[in-house]
Amino acid sequence: MSPPIQTLQRIASLTPLARVLAQIEASVAPVAAQNIKPDDAMIGATLAADVIAPADFPQHPTALHDGWAVASEQTSDASSYAPAILNKPPLWINAGEPMPAGCDAILPVDALSITNGCAEILAGVAPGEGMIPARADAAKGVILRKTGTKMRAVDVAVFRALAVETISIRLPRLKILSVTRDKIEPDTNASMIATAIRAMGAAPEILHGVTLDTVLAKIDCDFMIAIGGTGTGKNDSSVKTLARLGAVDIHGFGIAPGETAALGSVSGHPVLLLPGRPDAALAAFLLAGSKLLSQLSGLQEIDHGPPVTPATKITSTIGLAEVVFVRRTADGAEPLGTSSFPLQALAQADGWVLVPAQSEGLAAGSVVEMRSLP
């Protein structure tokens, strides 16, 4: 027996994407910072404080490469035809070693010949050639990486090389629960969203064997995502569950796909409800979930995608911000559909573009930003 119409979840109206994002910005604060050692596992996390060089590096001039440590004035005008003669061979130095006193350059290996205890310099070197001045890599107190930027692999290497012992990061804790009852394997969407979250520098956990009621009744993470049950079907109840255990701020986003998404909170913890279909879940996460993550992590930098030109016109409905999945071709970015996308289209996509709500579409040959997929 079907439930009465009045008991079904209903979307009163679609909230424009700009208002959804404004609601997130106004209601979601960054999570507490934690101090850790620079580690590869933290790549992607957002820095909660500037990273400062703890000391001059190097503290003394050092050799840039292996060779002979010399005073550059001793090599003036030297050549293979008219070598400069030294009564005592210069000191050999390895890359990274401190420069000996009185030396200001490194002579390459093949630019010196030793005969009968005398050194013949076969080429001249300029002051500072082949060496690294003191403080060239970093001066004490210099900002190496700013607050609100993401940790990269190169940052970890630099911090370790400069003996940075601790850094301050924000690493939101997220939990993902799939409540979908359709033919899509529940963990399919959850795994996809979890992969996207890891790429954004957060720590997701996929929940199994629990209900949305149980999770929301005792929420123990910074951000909760539930997938499925956001529509008006007789088995859809995620939005009502959130309303009963917390608060629903918005049900119905002015986006396509993903119109049935909802946003709310439980005990001050943001909750994002995503539709069950993969294309709709992904689109809603890319637009709203990424904004939530940026707020929670304190991310201040904007990651821009490469410019592309649509191979054909992309039509759109005014009033809806549309995510359009595209693939690269010789003629440009080919749209793989609009409003909804079959699974094969997601597999073929190289990225996605956003058609603003106030636009009727994107003309072929226009320039638009293509963003990456998880």
LOGUVEX-260146 format. One record per atom (N, C-alpha, C): y negated, x, z negated; residue in one letter. Coordinates in steps of 0.02 Angstrom, whole numbers, padded with zeros to 5 digits, always signed. Layout:
<pts>
YXZA...
</pts>
This chain:
<pts>
+00060+00042+00000M+00000+00000+00000M-00062+00044+00000M-00108+00028+00044S-00170+00068+00049S-00217+00051-00008S-00255+00100-00032P-00304+00087-00085P-00361+00045-00059P-00394+00007-00104P-00453-00031-00083P-00506+00014-00053P-00543-00012-00005I-00595+00028+00028I-00643+00058-00022I-00661+00020-00074Q-00712+00044-00121Q-00688+00103-00163Q-00622+00116-00165T-00597+00172-00204T-00592+00237-00164T-00601+00233-00099L-00597+00292-00057L-00660+00335-00065L-00651+00401-00056Q-00709+00445-00055Q-00753+00428+00005Q-00817+00428-00006R-00863+00412+00049R-00919+00463+00051R-00943+00477+00111I-01000+00520+00121I-01060+00476+00137I-01108+00473+00092A-01166+00430+00102A-01208+00454+00160A-01219+00519+00164S-01258+00548+00219S-01243+00623+00222S-01258+00652+00279L-01247+00724+00287L-01310+00762+00266L-01301+00811+00224T-01357+00852+00200T-01369+00910+00248T-01430+00918+00273P-01444+00973+00319P-01423+01040+00290P-01401+01085+00333L-01379+01151+00311L-01433+01187+00272L-01495+01181+00294A-01550+01215+00258A-01554+01193+00186A-01543+01128+00173R-01544+01103+00104R-01483+01125+00065R-01426+01130+00097V-01366+01156+00064V-01378+01227+00040V-01405+01268+00085L-01418+01338+00067L-01471+01344+00014L-01522+01301+00017A-01575+01302-00034A-01546+01282-00102A-01501+01234-00103Q-01468+01213-00166Q-01429+01272-00196Q-01394+01308-00154I-01355+01366-00178I-01402+01418-00206I-01456+01432-00170E-01503+01484-00192E-01536+01465-00258E-01549+01401-00268A-01583+01380-00329A-01537+01375-00389A-01473+01364-00378S-01428+01349-00434S-01378+01404-00451S-01371+01454-00409V-01319+01506-00420V-01352+01573-00434V-01335+01602-00491A-01363+01667-00512A-01310+01721-00505A-01332+01784-00499P-01283+01839-00494P-01240+01845-00556P-01178+01867-00547V-01133+01878-00603V-01155+01941-00640V-01128+01949-00700A-01145+02008-00741A-01121+02072-00706A-01160+02125-00715A-01143+02189-00685A-01090+02224-00728A-01053+02268-00695Q-01004+02310-00731Q-01011+02382-00708Q-01003+02428-00754N-01008+02499-00738N-00939+02528-00727N-00930+02562-00670I-00865+02590-00652I-00875+02659-00621I-00820+02695-00613K-00821+02757-00575K-00819+02740-00501K-00854+02780-00460P-00850+02768-00388P-00777+02772-00365P-00754+02720-00331D-00684+02716-00312D-00677+02679-00246D-00627+02699-00207D-00616+02667-00142D-00603+02593-00149D-00575+02572-00206A-00559+02502-00216A-00622+02459-00221A-00679+02490-00233M-00741+02453-00241M-00781+02448-00175M-00753+02473-00121I-00787+02468-00057I-00799+02394-00040I-00860+02377-00023G-00879+02308-00010G-00914+02275-00067G-00907+02301-00128A-00941+02273-00186A-01016+02286-00180A-01056+02244-00213T-01129+02250-00210T-01155+02289-00270T-01198+02336-00257L-01227+02377-00310L-01276+02335-00351L-01269+02340-00417A-01313+02303-00462A-01372+02345-00487A-01372+02409-00470A-01427+02454-00488A-01429+02510-00437A-01489+02539-00430D-01495+02597-00386D-01447+02653-00409D-01418+02688-00362V-01377+02746-00378V-01421+02808-00371V-01426+02846-00426I-01472+02902-00429I-01434+02968-00430I-01458+03017-00394A-01428+03084-00396A-01438+03114-00465A-01384+03134-00499P-01390+03159-00568P-01417+03230-00574P-01415+03268-00520A-01439+03338-00522A-01455+03361-00452A-01491+03417-00448D-01503+03448-00383D-01436+03469-00353D-01429+03460-00287F-01367+03482-00254F-01382+03504-00184F-01363+03566-00167P-01339+03617-00213P-01395+03643-00258P-01376+03671-00314Q-01427+03698-00359Q-01455+03764-00335Q-01418+03798-00292H-01440+03862-00264H-01425+03861-00189H-01461+03902-00150P-01444+03906-00079P-01371+03925-00069P-01337+03892-00022T-01266+03906-00010T-01254+03916+00064T-01196+03944+00079A-01177+03957+00148A-01155+03893+00182A-01181+03881+00242L-01161+03823+00281L-01094+03835+00316L-01082+03897+00334H-01019+03915+00367H-00999+03986+00347H-00938+04005+00363D-00915+04073+00348D-00956+04123+00389D-00965+04183+00361G-01000+04235+00399G-01025+04290+00354G-01073+04327+00379W-01101+04384+00343W-01169+04365+00315W-01178+04376+00249A-01242+04361+00217A-01290+04420+00229A-01347+04405+00259V-01395+04458+00277V-01466+04436+00260V-01510+04485+00259A-01582+04472+00258A-01602+04467+00331A-01631+04412+00351S-01645+04400+00421S-01689+04454+00452S-01733+04484+00412E-01777+04536+00440E-01737+04597+00463E-01677+04607+00436Q-01635+04663+00457Q-01606+04653+00527Q-01607+04592+00551T-01577+04577+00616T-01630+04568+00670T-01692+04579+00653S-01746+04567+00701S-01736+04608+00765S-01739+04573+00821D-01734+04604+00888D-01664+04632+00902D-01615+04620+00860A-01548+04647+00873A-01516+04612+00932A-01477+04650+00971S-01439+04621+01027S-01379+04665+01040S-01335+04643+01084S-01276+04683+01101S-01295+04747+01136S-01355+04748+01169Y-01378+04808+01204Y-01414+04856+01157Y-01445+04828+01106A-01482+04869+01058A-01467+04844+00987A-01407+04859+00961P-01388+04833+00895P-01433+04861+00840P-01440+04820+00788A-01473+04844+00727A-01419+04877+00683A-01433+04936+00657I-01383+04974+00620I-01396+04967+00545I-01343+04951+00508L-01346+04949+00435L-01300+05003+00408L-01324+05043+00362N-01283+05095+00332N-01227+05067+00289N-01238+05007+00263K-01188+04976+00220K-01173+04907+00248K-01110+04890+00260P-01093+04824+00287P-01117+04769+00241P-01140+04713+00269P-01162+04656+00227P-01102+04623+00192P-01117+04581+00145L-01065+04545+00108L-01038+04487+00150L-00973+04479+00148W-00941+04421+00179W-00949+04361+00132W-00962+04302+00161I-00970+04242+00119I-00934+04184+00152I-00903+04143+00111N-00868+04083+00135N-00913+04022+00130N-00900+03974+00172A-00939+03912+00172A-00939+03881+00102A-00998+03862+00078G-01005+03830+00014G-01019+03876-00044G-01013+03942-00033E-01026+03989-00087E-01101+04003-00093E-01125+04020-00154P-01196+04035-00163P-01216+04096-00123P-01278+04095-00099M-01304+04152-00061M-01318+04210-00109M-01300+04272-00089P-01316+04330-00131P-01392+04341-00134P-01413+04373-00187A-01485+04388-00195A-01509+04431-00137A-01568+04415-00112G-01598+04454-00058G-01576+04434+00011G-01530+04386+00016C-01506+04363+00082C-01534+04294+00097C-01553+04283+00160D-01582+04218+00179D-01554+04191+00244D-01497+04218+00266A-01466+04193+00328A-01393+04214+00329A-01354+04179+00371I-01284+04194+00382I-01274+04217+00454I-01248+04276+00461L-01235+04304+00527L-01165+04281+00549L-01158+04253+00609P-01091+04231+00632P-01042+04289+00633P-00977+04271+00629V-00924+04321+00625V-00928+04372+00682V-00936+04347+00743D-00933+04391+00802D-01000+04425+00817D-01049+04417+00773A-01114+04449+00784A-01121+04515+00747A-01065+04540+00721L-01067+04603+00684L-01005+04644+00699L-01015+04708+00708S-00959+04754+00720S-00965+04812+00671S-00909+04832+00641I-00909+04887+00593I-00871+04946+00623I-00906+05001+00629T-00877+05063+00657T-00893+05121+00611T-00840+05156+00588N-00849+05214+00544N-00892+05199+00483N-00882+05139+00457G-00919+05120+00396G-00989+05095+00408G-01013+05098+00470C-01079+05073+00486C-01074+05004+00519C-01120+04962+00503A-01121+04894+00532A-01171+04890+00588A-01147+04865+00644E-01192+04853+00701E-01202+04778+00708E-01265+04756+00702I-01282+04686+00710I-01299+04673+00783I-01262+04627+00814L-01266+04617+00886L-01310+04558+00905L-01337+04522+00856A-01380+04464+00871A-01426+04452+00811A-01484+04427+00825G-01531+04412+00772G-01521+04342+00744G-01540+04332+00682V-01539+04266+00651V-01606+04253+00618V-01626+04191+00619A-01690+04171+00589A-01682+04157+00515A-01735+04160+00476P-01731+04142+00405P-01702+04072+00395P-01654+04065+00351G-01624+04000+00337G-01566+03981+00382G-01554+04021+00434E-01501+04004+00482E-01432+04012+00449E-01390+03960+00456G-01322+03963+00430G-01316+03950+00356G-01369+03928+00324M-01367+03916+00252M-01397+03848+00235M-01380+03823+00177I-01406+03759+00152I-01454+03774+00095I-01518+03755+00100P-01566+03768+00046P-01547+03730-00017P-01570+03753-00073A-01562+03716-00135A-01593+03646-00128A-01559+03596-00156R-01580+03526-00156R-01579+03494-00086R-01548+03527-00037A-01547+03498+00030A-01505+03435+00033A-01448+03433-00003D-01406+03374-00003D-01436+03318-00044D-01465+03336-00100A-01498+03286-00143A-01538+03320-00197A-01596+03293-00211A-01637+03317-00267A-01625+03271-00326A-01625+03298-00386K-01614+03259-00446K-01663+03200-00448K-01636+03139-00461G-01677+03080-00466G-01687+03041-00402G-01666+03069-00346V-01675+03033-00283V-01628+02973-00280V-01651+02918-00249I-01609+02859-00242I-01561+02869-00184I-01497+02867-00199L-01446+02876-00148L-01429+02810-00113L-01428+02756-00151R-01411+02690-00123R-01446+02638-00166R-01475+02588-00135K-01518+02541-00170K-01480+02481-00199K-01509+02451-00249T-01484+02389-00278T-01477+02336-00223T-01424+02297-00227G-01415+02241-00180G-01383+02260-00115G-01362+02323-00107T-01328+02343-00046T-01253+02350-00060T-01214+02348-00007K-01141+02351-00015K-01117+02424-00017K-01065+02433-00057M-01032+02498-00059M-00991+02509+00004M-00999+02568+00034R-00961+02587+00094R-00917+02647+00078R-00870+02661+00123A-00827+02719+00112A-00867+02783+00109A-00919+02788+00151V-00960+02849+00151V-00998+02856+00085V-01016+02799+00054D-01051+02802-00010D-01005+02832-00064D-00942+02810-00065V-00895+02836-00114V-00889+02911-00107V-00883+02935-00046A-00877+03008-00034A-00939+03045-00058A-00998+03018-00042V-01061+03051-00063V-01068+03051-00138V-01054+02994-00170F-01062+02990-00243F-01016+03040-00278F-00955+03045-00254R-00908+03093-00285R-00931+03165-00274R-00953+03180-00213A-00975+03248-00198A-01035+03269-00241A-01078+03220-00257L-01138+03234-00296L-01127+03224-00371L-01064+03213-00391A-01046+03207-00462A-01078+03147-00495A-01084+03091-00458V-01107+03029-00489V-01048+03000-00528V-01054+02995-00593E-00997+02976-00635E-00986+02901-00637E-01039+02862-00640T-01032+02789-00643T-01082+02755-00597T-01063+02697-00573I-01108+02655-00535I-01104+02585-00564I-01155+02545-00552S-01157+02476-00576S-01148+02429-00517S-01098+02386-00521I-01084+02339-00467I-01077+02268-00493I-01081+02222-00446R-01064+02152-00461R-01004+02133-00418R-00951+02109-00450L-00890+02092-00416L-00868+02022-00437L-00892+01970-00402P-00874+01902-00422P-00798+01890-00421P-00775+01852-00470R-00704+01833-00473R-00697+01762-00445R-00655+01755-00395L-00645+01691-00362L-00573+01669-00365L-00564+01604-00367K-00497+01576-00361K-00497+01525-00305K-00441+01523-00269I-00434+01479-00211I-00372+01436-00221I-00380+01372-00211L-00324+01325-00216L-00322+01281-00155L-00265+01277-00123S-00257+01233-00065S-00224+01169-00089S-00256+01112-00076V-00228+01047-00095V-00212+01005-00034V-00214+01036+00025T-00202+00998+00086T-00131+00971+00088T-00124+00912+00116R-00058+00881+00122R-00038+00871+00195R-00076+00901+00241D-00060+00892+00311D-00007+00942+00332D+00004+00947+00397K+00059+00988+00423K+00042+01063+00424K-00021+01080+00409I-00040+01150+00406I-00012+01179+00341I+00023+01235+00346E+00049+01268+00286E-00009+01281+00237E-00003+01259+00174P-00059+01265+00127P-00088+01335+00121P-00044+01386+00117D-00069+01454+00107D-00103+01483+00169D-00097+01449+00226T-00128+01475+00287T-00204+01479+00279T-00234+01423+00260N-00306+01422+00250N-00327+01467+00192N-00289+01464+00137A-00307+01503+00079A-00307+01578+00094A-00257+01600+00131S-00253+01671+00149S-00311+01691+00194S-00328+01647+00241M-00384+01662+00286M-00449+01669+00247M-00462+01622+00202I-00524+01625+00163I-00523+01685+00115I-00465+01700+00086A-00461+01758+00041A-00476+01823+00078A-00452+01828+00140T-00466+01888+00180T-00541+01895+00192T-00574+01840+00208A-00646+01841+00219A-00683+01861+00156A-00659+01838+00099I-00691+01853+00035I-00685+01927+00018I-00626+01955+00029R-00617+02027+00015R-00664+02069+00058R-00672+02048+00121A-00716+02085+00166A-00788+02082+00142A-00805+02031+00103M-00873+02022+00077M-00882+02055+00009M-00830+02087-00017G-00837+02125-00078G-00825+02087-00142G-00781+02037-00141A-00764+02000-00201A-00689+02003-00212A-00666+01977-00269A-00596+01982-00288A-00565+01912-00292A-00533+01888-00237P-00504+01821-00238P-00432+01820-00264P-00414+01764-00293E-00346+01752-00315E-00324+01684-00288E-00268+01682-00253I-00241+01620-00227I-00196+01589-00280I-00209+01527-00297L-00171+01492-00349L-00112+01455-00318L-00057+01452-00356H+00003+01416-00334H+00029+01374-00391H+00059+01318-00374G+00094+01278-00424G+00050+01244-00476G-00014+01234-00460V-00059+01199-00506V-00098+01147-00467V-00125+01099-00503T-00166+01046-00472T-00240+01062-00480T-00280+01029-00440L-00352+01038-00445L-00377+01015-00513L-00348+00961-00539D-00367+00937-00606D-00358+00992-00658D-00300+01024-00656T-00285+01076-00705T-00333+01134-00701T-00347+01155-00639V-00391+01213-00629V-00462+01198-00652V-00488+01140-00632L-00557+01124-00648L-00566+01107-00722L-00513+01084-00754A-00518+01067-00825A-00529+01129-00868A-00507+01186-00844K-00516+01248-00882K-00531+01304-00833K-00591+01302-00805I-00609+01350-00753I-00624+01418-00785I-00595+01470-00758D-00601+01537-00788D-00617+01590-00735D-00660+01571-00689C-00681+01619-00637C-00755+01607-00622C-00783+01650-00582D-00854+01643-00565D-00867+01591-00511D-00816+01577-00470F-00826+01535-00411F-00758+01507-00392F-00754+01442-00384M-00691+01408-00367M-00696+01378-00297M-00645+01389-00257I-00641+01358-00191I-00577+01317-00188I-00583+01254-00169A-00525+01211-00157A-00526+01190-00084A-00468+01190-00053I-00463+01175+00018I-00422+01112+00028I-00453+01062+00061G-00418+01000+00075G-00440+00944+00030G-00427+00883+00052G-00441+00824+00011G-00514+00805+00007G-00555+00825+00057T-00627+00811+00054T-00647+00751+00097T-00600+00723+00136G-00617+00669+00181G-00613+00601+00149G-00603+00550+00190T-00601+00480+00166T-00531+00450+00173T-00481+00493+00180G-00413+00468+00185G-00387+00443+00118G-00332+00405+00121K-00305+00375+00060K-00278+00427+00011K-00262+00486+00036N-00238+00539-00008N-00291+00590-00027N-00352+00580-00003D-00406+00627-00016D-00440+00611-00083D-00440+00659-00128S-00469+00646-00194S-00505+00706-00225S-00513+00760-00187S-00542+00821-00215S-00613+00809-00240S-00653+00772-00202V-00722+00761-00221V-00726+00718-00284V-00683+00667-00288K-00682+00625-00348K-00659+00665-00410K-00612+00709-00399T-00589+00751-00454T-00645+00796-00480T-00682+00826-00434L-00739+00867-00454L-00792+00826-00491L-00805+00766-00466A-00855+00723-00499A-00833+00704-00569A-00769+00694-00579R-00743+00674-00644R-00744+00731-00695R-00732+00792-00672L-00727+00849-00717L-00789+00893-00718L-00834+00881-00672G-00895+00921-00668G-00951+00881-00635G-00980+00909-00584A-01035+00875-00548A-01029+00890-00474A-01043+00840-00433V-01046+00848-00360V-01120+00845-00341V-01145+00900-00315D-01215+00902-00293D-01222+00877-00222D-01176+00895-00179I-01179+00876-00108I-01109+00861-00083I-01100+00804-00051H-01038+00790-00015H-01058+00769+00056H-01040+00811+00103G-01058+00799+00172G-01111+00848+00195G-01091+00901+00229F-01138+00951+00256F-01156+00933+00327F-01218+00945+00345G-01239+00932+00414G-01219+00989+00460G-01154+01001+00464I-01127+01055+00505I-01068+01029+00545I-01050+01065+00596A-00990+01048+00635A-00958+01113+00660A-00892+01120+00650P-00849+01077+00609P-00862+01088+00535P-00833+01046+00493G-00840+01055+00421G-00883+01004+00386G-00895+00946+00419E-00941+00896+00391E-00922+00871+00322E-00857+00869+00305T-00836+00838+00242T-00838+00886+00182T-00862+00946+00192A-00866+00995+00137A-00910+00968+00080A-00897+00993+00021A-00935+00971-00038A-00952+01031-00082A-01006+01023-00120L-01030+01077-00164L-01045+01047-00232L-01024+01081-00284G-01038+01057-00352G-01026+01112-00402G-01013+01092-00464S-01002+01142-00516S-00963+01112-00574S-00932+01156-00613V-00899+01138-00675V-00920+01188-00728V-00951+01164-00780S-00974+01208-00835S-01015+01267-00810S-01058+01254-00760G-01101+01306-00734G-01070+01350-00682G-01006+01340-00667H-00972+01381-00616H-00972+01343-00550H-00998+01374-00496P-01000+01339-00432P-00930+01325-00404P-00924+01267-00373V-00861+01245-00342V-00877+01224-00271V-00841+01252-00223L-00848+01234-00153L-00784+01202-00130L-00790+01141-00104L-00732+01105-00077L-00735+01108-00001L-00683+01137+00029L-00680+01145+00101L-00632+01095+00132L-00645+01074+00194P-00599+01029+00229P-00532+01064+00240P-00480+01024+00255G-00413+01050+00263G-00398+01083+00329G-00431+01061+00383R-00417+01092+00447R-00443+01164+00449R-00405+01211+00479P-00427+01281+00478P-00496+01292+00508P-00511+01260+00565D-00576+01272+00596D-00633+01247+00553D-00623+01188+00521A-00674+01159+00478A-00681+01199+00413A-00625+01220+00385A-00627+01260+00323A-00663+01326+00336A-00647+01358+00391L-00677+01422+00407L-00752+01415+00420L-00771+01365+00459A-00842+01355+00475A-00883+01342+00412A-00858+01298+00368A-00895+01283+00307A-00899+01344+00261A-00846+01383+00260F-00849+01444+00219F-00898+01495+00247F-00897+01504+00313L-00942+01553+00344L-01015+01536+00330L-01031+01472+00328L-01100+01452+00318L-01119+01446+00244L-01078+01412+00204A-01095+01400+00134A-01061+01449+00087A-00998+01464+00100G-00961+01510+00056G-00991+01579+00055G-01012+01603+00113S-01042+01670+00116S-01108+01672+00078S-01146+01617+00081K-01209+01614+00043K-01196+01615-00032K-01145+01578-00054L-01127+01578-00124L-01107+01648-00147L-01068+01682-00107L-01047+01750-00124L-01107+01798-00128L-01153+01791-00081S-01212+01833-00082S-01253+01822-00146S-01259+01760-00167Q-01296+01745-00228Q-01261+01773-00289Q-01195+01763-00293L-01157+01786-00351L-01157+01862-00357L-01155+01896-00300S-01152+01969-00301S-01220+02002-00301S-01274+01963-00291G-01341+01992-00288G-01354+02030-00224G-01319+02012-00171L-01327+02047-00107L-01396+02034-00079L-01431+02088-00058Q-01498+02081-00031Q-01503+02101+00042Q-01454+02136+00068E-01456+02157+00137E-01426+02104+00182E-01449+02101+00244I-01424+02053+00293I-01383+02090+00345I-01322+02067+00355D-01276+02098+00402D-01283+02062+00469D-01318+02093+00516H-01329+02062+00581H-01272+02079+00629H-01255+02030+00670G-01204+02041+00721G-01236+02063+00786G-01196+02084+00834P-01223+02107+00898P-01251+02049+00940P-01302+02062+00980P-01328+02009+01024P-01280+01997+01083P-01271+01934+01100V-01229+01916+01157V-01265+01861+01197V-01242+01850+01258T-01269+01796+01299T-01213+01747+01314T-01222+01682+01302P-01170+01634+01320P-01154+01636+01394P-01089+01636+01410A-01068+01637+01480A-01082+01570+01513A-01079+01516+01474T-01095+01449+01498T-01139+01414+01445T-01169+01360+01464K-01212+01324+01417K-01170+01297+01359K-01196+01303+01299I-01165+01274+01240I-01204+01212+01220I-01174+01154+01226T-01208+01092+01208T-01197+01077+01134T-01246+01044+01104S-01243+01031+01033S-01278+00965+01017S-01261+00937+00959T-01292+00875+00936T-01351+00892+00891T-01410+00867+00908I-01469+00878+00865I-01456+00849+00796I-01472+00887+00745G-01462+00865+00676G-01404+00900+00643G-01359+00929+00682L-01302+00965+00654L-01307+01039+00671L-01298+01081+00621A-01292+01153+00634A-01220+01165+00654A-01209+01192+00713E-01141+01198+00739E-01118+01270+00742E-01059+01281+00715V-01024+01345+00723V-00983+01340+00786V-00994+01387+00832V-00957+01388+00895V-00919+01454+00899V-00854+01449+00903F-00812+01508+00909F-00812+01530+00982F-00819+01595+00993V-00827+01621+01061V-00781+01682+01071V-00768+01697+01134R-00733+01759+01151R-00774+01796+01203R-00769+01862+01200R-00806+01904+01247R-00772+01903+01316R-00812+01898+01368T-00788+01903+01436T-00836+01948+01474T-00818+01963+01536A-00863+02004+01578A-00929+01969+01590A-00930+01902+01586D-00990+01863+01598D-01030+01848+01535D-01004+01868+01477G-01039+01853+01414G-00992+01821+01364G-01021+01787+01315A-00982+01754+01263A-00962+01684+01286A-00897+01673+01293E-00872+01609+01318E-00858+01562+01259E-00892+01504+01256P-00877+01457+01202P-00807+01428+01210P-00771+01422+01154L-00702+01397+01155L-00698+01325+01134L-00755+01290+01135G-00757+01220+01117G-00821+01205+01079G-00828+01145+01055T-00883+01125+01011T-00857+01072+00964T-00887+01069+00905S-00872+01019+00854S-00805+01029+00820S-00751+01037+00859S-00686+01052+00830S-00649+01100+00877S-00603+01139+00847F-00571+01191+00886F-00496+01191+00872F-00455+01190+00924P-00382+01196+00914P-00365+01265+00887P-00306+01270+00858L-00286+01334+00828L-00285+01390+00879L-00265+01375+00941Q-00263+01428+00991Q-00333+01456+01005Q-00384+01414+00998A-00452+01438+01008A-00472+01488+00954A-00451+01475+00892L-00466+01522+00838L-00432+01589+00851L-00371+01586+00877A-00334+01648+00891A-00366+01688+00947A-00399+01653+00993Q-00430+01686+01051Q-00501+01710+01036Q-00530+01687+00981A-00601+01701+00967A-00613+01773+00946A-00668+01801+00969D-00691+01867+00949D-00746+01863+00896D-00775+01804+00888G-00829+01796+00841G-00855+01725+00844G-00914+01713+00815W-00942+01646+00815W-01018+01651+00820W-01048+01599+00847V-01121+01594+00851V-01142+01529+00817V-01203+01527+00794L-01229+01468+00761L-01282+01436+00804L-01272+01371+00817V-01323+01332+00853V-01364+01296+00800V-01429+01309+00794P-01469+01277+00742P-01470+01201+00747P-01481+01168+00691A-01479+01096+00689A-01532+01064+00734A-01588+01097+00743Q-01642+01068+00783Q-01633+01080+00858Q-01578+01112+00877S-01568+01130+00947S-01518+01085+00981S-01528+01073+01046E-01480+01036+01086E-01425+01081+01114E-01430+01146+01100G-01380+01193+01124G-01410+01259+01143G-01370+01301+01173L-01391+01367+01195L-01381+01373+01270L-01432+01394+01305A-01428+01400+01377A-01386+01461+01396A-01351+01456+01452A-01315+01514+01479A-01365+01570+01493A-01349+01630+01472G-01394+01686+01483G-01444+01698+01428G-01450+01651+01380S-01495+01663+01324S-01464+01714+01277S-01503+01739+01231V-01478+01791+01185V-01468+01760+01116V-01409+01773+01087V-01393+01745+01021V-01352+01797+00983V-01353+01792+00918E-01315+01839+00876E-01243+01816+00869E-01195+01860+00882M-01125+01844+00872M-01101+01877+00807M-01073+01837+00764R-01051+01863+00699R-00975+01869+00699R-00950+01913+00656S-00879+01929+00657S-00838+01878+00619S-00774+01877+00634L-00726+01833+00601L-00685+01874+00550L-00660+01841+00498P-00618+01877+00450P-00551+01895+00481P
</pts>
